Amino acid sequence: MKEVRYEQSTTGAFATPFALTVAIAFAAVCCWAAWHRPNEAATDFAQIWHAARALVVGQNPYTAIGPGRSFPQPYPLFYPLPAVIIGVPFTALSVRLADASFAAVGAGLLLFAVLRSERHRLLVLVSAPFVYATWISQWSPMLTAAALIPTFGFLLAAKPTIGAALFAYRPNLRAAIGIALLLAVSFAIQPTWVSDWRISLKSTGHMVVPIVHGAGPLLALAILRWRRPEARLLLAMACVPQTAILYEALPLALIPSGFAEMIAFVVASWIACEWWVHKGLMLGMSAETLLSVHIVVPLLYLPCLIMVLRRPNEGSMPMWIDQAAARIRAIGGIAIKAKGGNS
């Protein structure tokens, strides 16, 4: 895969030292806020911390994590081993401090990424998906940042479905190498982790694919702008299995262009949040995700589709994709000529 330097407006980008300083300060604030969450607040990273602890002491995290096991958790381990390995450095901290630190690292990394990108993206920090993801120590901020900073592309392996969608946003050689190296380390540590992971996934019933729910089929129109990174991101996000809960929609914040579109996205995200809180908090996990997908598709996905379709089908692509598209067009042209000759 040839590395492509995607064109991106950097007229609003801040200098790296300033961006790094602000990101560290913001991460410290987020760490303090996460530390002061109620003790009963359910977070996403706690399971990763317990799984990483099991891995460090030589146990199989897929047999050690879950109801009634060595590390009791409400659910089996649904994450791939690369996510557990990323969590290993946090095991030096208590679970509560590790939880807060993970949220802080994700928030700080995302802020650094947007400070080095386009200024309108700063509004992502006041969007409902970001606030919710940071509150429950979700991966979304870290993964979204990794899509903007190829050096951190290896993080996309932590959630392969959302990670694949973000990789489609800007396929990058450095990110691919980082993912490959992390996968190699995972297989070296535990060769059977894929089969163990698949067994755990069989017990999940709360994954949905947005494109098949409600007005979701309309999202296929994004393919008309396939050369644009944001169109590929939207289409891939619509097609991958996910919980579709609000925090999963954070990568869609990369789609708005300019302050007007970004403000519209932020406002729509809080409307979606209010709707979800009013209707979904007392539901079981499967019913909650089914409700959520019928909220985020009309309020977040479809507005992003309108934004994408208003733009021309232009953008840089890796050479191998351009070559494949040229072959498809050539084959199609030959087929049309052959059909014309036979008629």
N, C-alpha and C positions, 0 to 999 in steps of 0.2 A: 504494500500500500504506500503510495507516494504521499508524503506529508504535504498538506495544503495549508497555506496561510490565508485564512478566510478574511475577506475584507470586512472591516468593522470600524465604525466611527469611533475615533478616540479623541475627538475634539473636546469632549467633556471629561476625559480621563485625568485623574489626579496623579501626581508624581508618586513613585513607589514608596519612598520613605514616609511621606505623609499618609498614604493609604494604609501602610503597615501600622503606623502609630495609632491611627484612628481605629483600625480593625482590632488591635490588641486592647485598646481602651473599651471598645464596645463589647468585646468578648468578656472582659472582666465584669462589666455591668451585667451581662447575661448570666454569667456564672453566679454572681451574687443573687440575682433574681431566682435562678433555678434552685440555688441552695435553700432559699426561703420558701419554696413550694410547700404545701401541706404534705406531711409524711405519707398520707394515704393516696396522694396523687399517683395515678398509674402512668408509668413511663415506658417507652419502647426500649431504651438501652439497657435496662436492668437485666433483661434476659440475656443480652449479649455479654454483659459483665459476668454473669454466672456461668455462661457457656465458656468464656475465655478462662475463667478460674478452673473449670473442669479440665480444659485442654492443658493448662499449665501443669496440673498435678498428674497428667498422664491418662485421664479418663476420656472416653468418647463422649463429646458433648451431646450427641444425638440420643444417647441412651441415658445420660445423666440428667438431662433437663426435661422437666414435664411434671404432671401431677403424680405425687407419690414417689418421686425418684430422689436421687442424691441431692439435687438442687431443685427443690419444689418450685414449679412455676405453673400458672394456669393453663398454658399451652405447651405442646412440644416445640422444639427448636425449628422455626420455619426459615431461618436464614442459612445461606450457604457458608461453608467453612471460611472463605475469604473474609466475610464480615466478622467472624469470631476472631480471626488472626488480627484484624485491624483493632479489635477491642482489647487485645492482650496488653498493650502498654498501660491501659487504664486500670488493670488489676492491681497495680501498685497502690491504688487509692481505695478508700472505702466505697461501697456501692453508691452511697448518696453523693459523695464528692465526685466520684467518677461520672455519675449521671449528670451532675451539674457541669462538669468539665467538658463532657462530650457535647452537650448543648451549646456551650460557650465556643468550642472549637468550630462547630458547624456554622454558628452565627457569625463569628469573626472571619472565617474563611469566605463566606458568602459576601460579607461587606467588603472585604479586600478585593474580591473578584469584580464586584459592581463598581467600586471606586476606580478600578483600572479599566472599566468598560465605558458605559454611557450613563450620563447623570440621571436620566429619567428612571433608570433601574433602581435608584436609591429608594424609591417609593415602595419597593418590595418589602422593606423592613416594617411597613405599617399595613401590610396585607394580612388577611386572616390566615392563609396557608402558612406564612412564615411564623406568625405569632403562635399558632397552634403547634406547628412542628417543633419550635423551640421549647414550648411549654412541656411537651411530652418527650423531649429528647429524641426526636425522629431523625432519620437520615437525610431527609429532603434538602435541607440547606447545604449540607456537605456535598451531596451529589450534584446539585444545581451549580455550586461553585466549581466542581470538578469539570463540568461541561465548558466552563469559561477559561479554566486554567489547565491545559493539557498535562502539566507535570503531576497534577493530582488525579489524573484520569483513572489510575488504578482503583480509586475508591468506587468507581461504577460497578465493580465486581461484587460489592456488598449487597446490592439489590439488582439482580440480573435483568429483571423485566424493565423497571424504570431506568436502570443503567443502560440498557440497550437503546431505549428511546433517546436518552441524552447523548449516547454515542452517535446515533443517527443524525443528531442536530449538527455536529461537526466532527465527522470521522477524522481521527488524528493518529499518526504513527506513534507518537510518544505515549498517548493514552493506551493504544493497543499493546505496546511493549510492556507497559506497567501492569496491565490486566493479565497478560500472559505470564509475567514473572510471578505475580501473586497467585495465580492458579497453579503454577509449577510448585511453589512453596507449599500450597495447600495439599497437593497430591503427595508431595514428599513427606509431609507430616502425617497424613491420614489417607492412604490410597483409596479407602472405601467410602469416602465422605459423600460422594454423589449418590450412591445407592442408599446410604443412611438418610440423607437429606430427602430423597424422593419418598421414602417410607413416612417421614414426618409430614410431608406435604399432602399425603393421602388423607390425613385427618382434618385438613382445612376445607371449609365449605363457604368461606367468606370472600372469595376472589371473584371479581367481575371484569368484563371487558366492555369499556364504555361504548364502543362502536355498535354494539348489538342491542343497546338499551335506548328506549325512547326515540328521540330524534338523532341518535348516534350515527345511523347509516349516512347521514348528510356529511359527516366528517371525512368520508372517503373523497370528497371533492378537493381536499387538501392536496391530493396527488397532482392536480392541475398546476400546482406551483412547486413541483418536486425539486427544482433546483435551489429553492430557498431553504436555508437551515431551519427556519421556524416552521415551515410547512411540513418538513420531514419529522420534526419533533412532534407536532400536533398529531399527525397521522399515526406515528409510532405510539405515542401515549394513548391514543384511542384504541389501539389494537392489542396492547399488552395486558395480561392479567394483573390486577391490582385490587386494593381494597376500595379505591375511589373515594376514600374519606378525604376531607378537605386538605390535609397536609400533603397528600399525594399530588395535588394540583399545583404545587409550588413551581415546578419546572415550566409551567405555562406562562409564568411571569417573564420568561425570556422572549415571548412573542410580541407584546406591545412595542410599538415604535413611537417614541416621543411622549411627552408628558400627558397629553390628552388621552391617548389610548391607555397609558399606565394608570391614570386616575380612574378611568372607566373599569379597568380590571380590579383595582383595589376596592372600589365601591361595590362591584358585583360580588367580590369574594366575601365581603361582610354581610351582604344580603343572603348569600348562600349559607354563611355561618349561622346567622340568626334563624333561618329556616331549618337548618339541621339541628340546632340546639333545641328549638321548639318542638320538633317532631321526633328526633331520633335518639335522645339520651337514654330512654328507658327500654329501648329495643335490644334484642340479642344481636350478636355480632353479624350474623348473616343478614338479618333484616335491616340492620343499621347500614351495611354496605350497599344493599339493594336500594334503600332510600337515598343514600348519598349519591349514587351514580345518577339517579333521576333528578338530583339537584344540581350537580356540577356540570352535567352535559349542557342543559339549556343556559345556565348562568355564566359558565366559564368557557367551556369548550366551543360552543357555537359562536359567541362573540369573538373568540380568537380566530375561528374559521373566517369570519367576515373580515377581520383585519388582514389575514393572509391573502384572501382572494382579491383584495383591493390592490395588491402589489403585483408587479410584473414577475414573470417566471424567469428570474435572473439570479445568478450566484455561482461561486466557484465550487467545483466538485473534485474529488480525487480522480486521477486519471483513469483508474480502472472502472469507475462508474461511468464516466464519459464514453469510454471505449465500448462498454456493454450496451449503453443506450444507442450508440452509433450502429452496432451490430443488429440490434432489434429493429431499428428504423430501416436498415438495409434489407433485412429479411422480410419485413413488411412490404417494402417497395417491390421486391422480387415477386412476392406472392400476389400483389395486386396486378403487376404486369402479366404474370402467368395466367391469372384469372381473366384478364382482358383479352389475352391472346386466344384463349379457349372459347370465348363467347362469340 
